[in-house]
Amino acid sequence: MPIFRIIFHIDLNAFFASCETTLRPELENLPLAISGEKSSKRGIVTTANYVARQFGVHSAMPLMQAKKKCPSLVVVPANFDLYRKISQQFIELLQTYSDQVEKASIDEAYVDVTHLYHQIHPVKLAQQIQMRIQNELKIGCSIGIAPNKFLAKMASDMKKPNGITVLRKRDLPSVLWPLPIEEMFGVGKASSLKLKQLGINTIEDLVHYKEVEKIEQLFGRHGLKWIENGKGNDQTPINPNKYEVPSSIGHSTTFTKDYCFDEEIKKEAKRMCIKTSNRLKRYQLYAKTISIQLKDHTFKQITRSKTVEIPIQRVDELYSIIEELFEEHWEGQPLRLVGVNTTNLVSTNKVTQQLNLFNYQSFAVEEKLNQTLQKIKTKHGNHLIQKGIQKGKKK
């Protein structure tokens, strides 16, 4: 067995827009944007093809602004069923080369092809995969080839669209290290600003930074991981099961002090419901069993659950049950942790909700509000806006 690894990172080009051109090839050479909203007054660009990008159109841009930059812009509403279908075909194609395929997102994946090194040169293999994706899925892709996942990811971003880039450890000083620190995978916008305040403007600056303890103090293990990645020392394994459907979904929060007032605790519980609901939607799952977890200042923990007949997913449905369980089982003791968990999960195609004359309007309004909130959070961050808690009479 070889002591080295050959990792591919494969990134599909302008994925949503490319998926649309598989159905409508006449759009391929036109400036094209995908948006969740038909109205240019409210819509946001989800993604744009490379023709539109030449006009300065990019993701998260308001449609009105995009159309000013590119008056001939063609706008198509998002078709997520199509995108998921093609994404699955993409993964299945890669699995014909290796059983070590890790889906990184809907339009990118890592593949360990080390076992093929004695059969075919990695660049020829990448060309073969790139050609198959183009011929079978009608979508272009960029491929990074490297000895680990981090370097493969960085390499795939270097030549877009349709590039193939080899990034070896010996190439790091001339190819990777001169890049601005904000281009380093894993370093977000806020972190890059903090790093620049330390005088770290490039990846090379980070790799050679003397006061490592200061990096650890500011960023914890993530900072140390960035340094090792910059040196080319990423040993993260390929995980084929990383995105398999979970058996439970939940979130908890530990308070910095003892929480004694029910409204404070309920506010945190509502936040956990929002996060849990978002993950349920991401996996297209509904929950039949909902649990609350409470840990007091002595670290004594209680967990109480309720099982419903009709599986649920929405924030208001989750919070209604969590609030009921909290009111029933919290005895006023100071708390250090509150958690929300869902189990007994079922897929959406097994769920039907009986809508009637009395609930259909509230259902529609709630769903529209949740969609709007999620768009705002996606663009501006999770902490900008939250739904409130409706106060009722205490028991």
Secondary structure, DSSP 4 states (H G I P E B T S, - for coil): --SS--EEEEEETTHHHHHHHHH-GGGTTS-EEEES-S-TTT-BEEEE-HHHHTTT--TT-BHHHHHHH-TT-EEEE--HHHHHHHHHHHHHHHTTT-S-EEEEETTEEEEE-GGGTTTS-HHHHHHHHHHHIIIII---EEEEEESSHHHHHHHHTTSTTT-EEE--GGGIIIIITTSBGGGSTT--HHHHHHHHHTT--BHHHHHT-S-HHHHHHHHTHHHHHHHHHHTT---PPP-TTTTSPPS-EEEEEEEEEEE--HHHHHHHHHHHHHHHHHHHHHHTEEEEEEEEEEEETT--EEEEEEEEEEEE-SHHHHHHHHHHHHHHH--S--EEEEEEEEEEEEEGGG------TTTHHHHHHHHHHHHHHHHHHHHH-TTS-----------
